[in-house]
C-alpha cells in the first residue's frame, strides 16, 4: 500500500506539472496585442493636407491606398518618418522634375513674410559670371531695391563687383562670402579692353529685414510723337496694388498710346494682383473671363458644391477689393489693344499667367527669351481644425501646388515657357539704366513700336565670353511661385 501510494503521489504531481505546462503553452500561443503609436500632429497635418488639396493627388499611391483608411495602418506609415520634410517630399509627384515648386516650412511666419515680399537682404539683385576657364567670379548688379542698404550705399544697376571683404570671388568661395555674412564689404570693378580691373571703390552693407517695392520704375517715353508708358514691375505683391493703380492713373491721365511692361525679373506672386494689373492694362470688362482654375477632382467638386461653377473663374475687374486698412478702389485702366512685354527665364508664374490671360483679348508681343514655364499655383495650408483655428502644438505650414490655371481659351501647360516674338538676351555686361532707350531689351520693343525691323545687336557679354555661375533670383524666398488666397482660411 505504501508503494502504491507513493506512485499515486508521483503520478498526480506529474499530471499537475503537465497541466501547468500545457496551460502555459496555450498562453504563450496567444499573440500580444501590438499598440501602434499615434502619429505626430505635424505628420498627420502633412498627409491630410496633401490628400485633400494636392493637384496631383491621384498620381500618389500612398495618398490613395485603401489600407490607410484604417487608423493603425496610417499611423504605422506616418511613424516611419521622423523628419516632416522627408514625408512631405516623398508624397509629391515627381519631385523636382514635374513638381518643382511645392514647399513646406516649420514656421508659418516664413510664408506670411514671403507673401508680403519681406526678407532679410542687402537689397540688390545680381548675377555672377566668369570669363572663359577662369575660376574667378564677377558680380553684375541688375537692380537695387528702393530704400535698401544697397541703395543707401550708392549701388546702382550696372555696377560690377569682384571682391567681398577683400577676397576675390571664385567658384569655390562665393557662397560662403556672399551668403553667410550679415555684414560685408563689396569692392567694385570696371571693364577695359575686355579685361576686368578693380576700380578702388567699395561699399560696406548690413542686411536688414525689408519689404521690396516691386514697382522699380514707371515713366513715359516720347517715341515718334507717341507717348509710351514703361513700367518695370518685379513682383505681384498685394501690398502695392494701390500704388500700382496710381501708376496707371498717371498713364491714363497722360493718355499713353503704347505700353511696355518689363517683367524680366518678375518671378510671380499673387494671382489677385495679376488680375488687377490685367484689368489696368486691358479694361474693366467684368463679364469677360481672365482665367480658369482647375483643381484635383475631389477639391474641384467641393468648391463647385460650396461656391458654384463661377468659383473656378476669375473675370476682369473694375475694383480693387477693400482690405483691413484700405477701402475698395476703382481700377484705373488704359485700355490697351497692344502690349509689349519684356521677358526672361526669370519671368514666371503670375507673370506668365498675366501674359497668357491677356492674349485672347489684345496683341501681346514678348521681347527677350523663353519664360520659366510655371502654369500652376498654390495656396497656404495650415493645421486648421473644423472651426478654422490653427493647431497651437506646432507652427508648420505648407504651400503645395493645388491648381492649374488656363486662360479663357483653355490654354495652359506651357511647360517650356512662353516663346518670345522678338528673341534677344539681356546684355548682362552692359546694364544701362532702366528707361534708357538704348537699353538692349527696351530698344527692341521701341524699335517695333517705331515700325523698324529687328536689328542685330552685339552683346558685350558675348564678347567677354561670360559664363553664368549664379543668379540671385534662384535664392529669393520661394522664387517663381504663384499663390491664390481665395480659399485660404487664415
C-alpha positions, 0 to 999 in steps of 0.5 A: 500500500505504501508503494502504491501510494507513493506512485499515486503521489508521483503520478498526480504531481506529474499530471499537475506539472503537465497541466501547468505546462500545457496551460502555459503553452496555450498562453504563450500561443496567444499573440500580444496585442501590438499598440501602434503609436499615434502619429505626430500632429505635424505628420498627420497635418502633412498627409491630410493636407496633401490628400485633400488639396494636392493637384496631383493627388491621384498620381500618389499611391500612398495618398490613395491606398485603401489600407490607410483608411484604417487608423493603425495602418496610417499611423504605422506609415506616418511613424516611419518618418521622423523628419516632416520634410522627408514625408512631405517630399516623398508624397509629391509627384515627381519631385523636382522634375514635374513638381518643382515648386511645392514647399513646406516650412516649420514656421508659418511666419516664413510664408506670411513674410514671403507673401508680403515680399519681406526678407532679410537682404542687402537689397540688390539683385545680381548675377555672377559670371566668369570669363572663359576657364577662369575660376574667378567670379564677377558680380553684375548688379541688375537692380537695387531695391528702393530704400535698401542698404544697397541703395543707401550705399550708392549701388546702382544697376550696372555696377560690377563687383569682384571682391567681398571683404577683400577676397576675390570671388571664385567658384569655390568661395562665393557662397560662403562670402556672399551668403553667410555674412550679415555684414560685408564689404563689396569692392567694385570693378570696371571693364577695359579692353575686355579685361576686368580691373578693380576700380578702388571703390567699395561699399560696406552693407548690413542686411536688414529685414525689408519689404521690396517695392516691386514697382522699380520704375514707371515713366513715359517715353516720347517715341515718334510723337507717341507717348509710351508708358514703361513700367518695370514691375518685379513682383505681384505683391498685394501690398502695392496694388494701390500704388500700382493703380496710381501708376496707371492713373498717371498713364491714363491721365497722360493718355499713353498710346503704347505700353511696355511692361518689363517683367524680366525679373518678375518671378510671380506672386499673387494671382489677385494682383495679376488680375488687377494689373490685367484689368489696368492694362486691358479694361474693366470688362467684368463679364469677360473671363481672365482665367480658369482654375482647375483643381484635383477632382475631389477639391474641384467638386467641393468648391463647385458644391460650396461656391458654384461653377463661377468659383473656378473663374476669375473675370476682369475687374473694375475694383480693387477689393477693400482690405483691413486698412484700405477701402475698395478702389476703382481700377484705373485702366488704359485700355490697351489693344497692344502690349509689349512685354519684356521677358526672361527665364526669370519671368514666371508664374503670375507673370506668365499667367498675366501674359497668357490671360491677356492674349485672347483679348489684345496683341501681346508681343514678348521681347527677350527669351523663353519664360520659366514655364510655371502654369500652376499655383498654390495656396497656404495650408495650415493645421486648421481644425473644423472651426478654422483655428490653427493647431497651437502644438506646432507652427508648420505650414505648407504651400503645395501646388493645388491648381492649374490655371488656363486662360479663357481659351483653355490654354495652359501647360506651357511647360517650356515657357512662353516663346518670345516674338522678338528673341534677344538676351539681356546684355548682362555686361552692359546694364544701362539704366532702366528707361534708357532707350538704348537699353538692349531689351527696351530698344527692341520693343521701341524699335517695333513700336517705331515700325523698324525691323529687328536689328542685330545687336552685339552683346558685350557679354558675348564678347567677354565670353561670360559664363553664368555661375549664379543668379540671385533670383534662384535664392529669393524666398520661394522664387517663381511661385504663384499663390491664390488666397481665395480659399485660404482660411487664415 
